[in-house]
Amino acid sequence: MDRETVRLECLKLVSRVDETPETAITKAKALENYVLGSETDKSINDPKDVKKSPVRIKTSDNPSVLS
C-alpha cells in the first residue's frame, strides 16, 4: 500500500459531516503520522518482511486438554 492510499484511508476514517474539512484533515494527518511513523519515513514496510512466530499444530503427541 503506498503512502497516498494510506492518507486517503485515514481521511475516510476521520471524516464526519458535522465537522469542517480542515478538522478532518488535521485528524487524518495525525492518524497518518501514527500509522506510518515519522514524517521523514516515506516507505511502508513490506508485509513479506515481517517475521511470524511458528504455528504450533496439535498432534497426537500434544493431546487436547478437553479430551
C-alpha positions as CSV (number, residue, x, y, z in Angstrom):
1,M,0.0,0.0,0.0
2,D,1.5,3.3,-1.0
3,R,1.5,6.5,1.1
4,E,-1.2,8.2,-0.9
5,T,-3.6,5.3,-0.3
6,V,-2.9,5.3,3.4
7,R,-3.5,9.1,3.5
8,L,-6.9,8.7,1.7
9,E,-7.9,5.8,4.0
10,C,-7.0,7.9,7.1
11,L,-9.1,10.8,5.7
12,K,-12.0,8.4,5.2
13,L,-11.8,7.2,8.7
14,V,-11.9,10.6,10.4
15,S,-14.3,12.4,8.1
16,R,-17.6,13.5,9.6
17,V,-20.4,15.6,8.2
18,D,-20.7,17.7,11.4
19,E,-17.0,18.9,11.2
20,T,-15.2,21.2,8.9
21,P,-12.9,19.7,6.2
22,E,-9.9,21.4,8.0
23,T,-10.7,19.5,11.2
24,A,-10.8,16.2,9.2
25,I,-7.5,16.9,7.5
26,T,-5.8,17.7,10.8
27,K,-7.1,14.5,12.3
28,A,-6.1,12.5,9.2
29,K,-2.6,13.9,9.3
30,A,-2.2,12.9,13.0
31,L,-3.5,9.4,12.2
32,E,-1.2,9.1,9.2
33,N,1.8,10.0,11.3
34,Y,0.8,7.4,13.9
35,V,0.3,4.7,11.3
36,L,3.4,5.4,9.1
37,G,5.7,6.7,11.8
38,S,7.8,9.9,11.3
39,E,7.3,12.4,8.5
40,T,10.7,11.6,7.1
41,D,9.9,7.9,6.6
42,K,8.4,7.7,3.0
43,S,8.3,4.0,2.8
44,I,6.0,1.4,4.3
45,N,7.3,-2.0,5.4
46,D,6.5,-4.8,3.0
47,P,4.3,-7.4,4.8
48,K,6.6,-10.2,3.4
49,D,9.4,-8.8,5.6
50,V,7.5,-9.3,8.8
51,K,8.7,-12.3,10.8
52,K,5.9,-14.5,12.1
53,S,6.1,-16.8,15.1
54,P,5.8,-20.5,14.2
55,V,2.4,-22.0,14.4
56,R,2.0,-24.9,16.8
57,I,-0.1,-27.7,15.3
58,K,-1.9,-30.1,17.6
59,T,-0.8,-33.7,17.1
60,S,-1.4,-37.0,18.9
61,D,1.7,-36.2,21.0
62,N,0.0,-32.9,22.1
63,P,-3.4,-34.0,23.3
64,S,-6.2,-31.6,23.9
65,V,-6.9,-30.6,27.4
66,L,-10.6,-31.1,26.8
67,S,-10.3,-34.7,25.6
